[in-house]
Amino acid sequence: MKINDLFIKSPLAPLCQRGVFTKTMDLKVNIGKLKLKNPVMTASGTFAYGKEYSEFVDLNKLGAIVVKGISLKPMKGNPGPRICETPCGMLNAIGLQNVGLKGFLKQQLPYLKKLRTKIIVNVLGNSIDEYIELAGDLESAGVDAVELNVSCPNVKKGGILFGTEPGLFRELIRNVRLKTSVPLITKLSPNVTDVRIFAKIAEDEGSDAVSLINTISGMSIDIRTRRPRLANITGGLSGPAIRPVAVRMVWECHKTVRIPIIGIGGIISAEDAVEFFLAGASAVAVGTGNFINPRATMDILEGIRSFMSSEGIASISELTGAVRC
Ligand SMILES: Cc1cc2nc3c(=O)[nH]c(=O)nc-3n(C[C@H](O)[C@H](O)[C@H](O)COP(=O)(O)O)c2cc1C
């Protein structure tokens, strides 16, 4: 049964249709110090710098925009092919292409700051100092929050990924927290044995929230050419194929930490978003869903409203962690 069918059949439907319920419904969520008007955000790297989607989406209606990962210097990314479709998902190896910090502050941020939504900047560095510099400069520039993309190699430590080695992960968050006071969201990698260890470290070291999951490492081979479908050989899997993994990880983290969780992974409908709330997310971010339907965020927001009406839910926070296990 679809959300809309529920809406029509619910005894609350007449109330909802007159807008009685929708007016009093509370979609506001707090992600640490960050106050969002609703829980629907965009996932980094799938919504460009926001402006590109303005033709399809009323950007002011979003809970927050999370922009493409920004590094200190501009990055060209990997050579193509950089994406390929897989069952219920896609693999990407974009290679963190971006305009760099200066380019972002000059060309993108002025537009974003005029919007009536929160602006969160995903950052990526190859050393702890780079992350500190990025977070500090973005804080001074007035962004609402910084999301740490920890799926980057530390060049000083022989290329170990920040997000998969607990000691390095702790050192990174501790140092960024000490040097900046911008709301900090740590984006967790699913490519670890126990994601709870990383969520707990993020909380202990002062992260205001965690977002999860980033893409799952994968590979696809064309059997006729016997070549990998991506020039980079491996890439990150995203889309509905990864949703059950993401929901499980959100549920595990919700039982482990008290900081808010932003659920990410294969969300393409309001039903998917509700599943993440029930598992323990306070907000959700839509990624690959934007490629399937550029208006996905708006449709999901409307669908969440309809669901709340039909279920008689006054505040979105009632759903967080409400799974009956
Ligand atoms: C093309 C593409 C680019 C991405 N770029 C970034 C990025 O720059 N930084 C980041 O933290 N995550 C990045 N991601 C990961 C997404 O933000 C998201 O965590 C992941 O795709 C899972 O969500 P989804 O299944 O809804 O896409 C990217 C994903 C895709 C598909």
Residues whose N, C-alpha, C, O or C-beta is under 5 A from the ligand:
A	BS01	LIG	A43 S44 G45 T46 K68 G69 N92 N122 N149 I213 N214 T215 S238 G239 I264 G265 G266 I267 A285 V286 G287 T288 G289
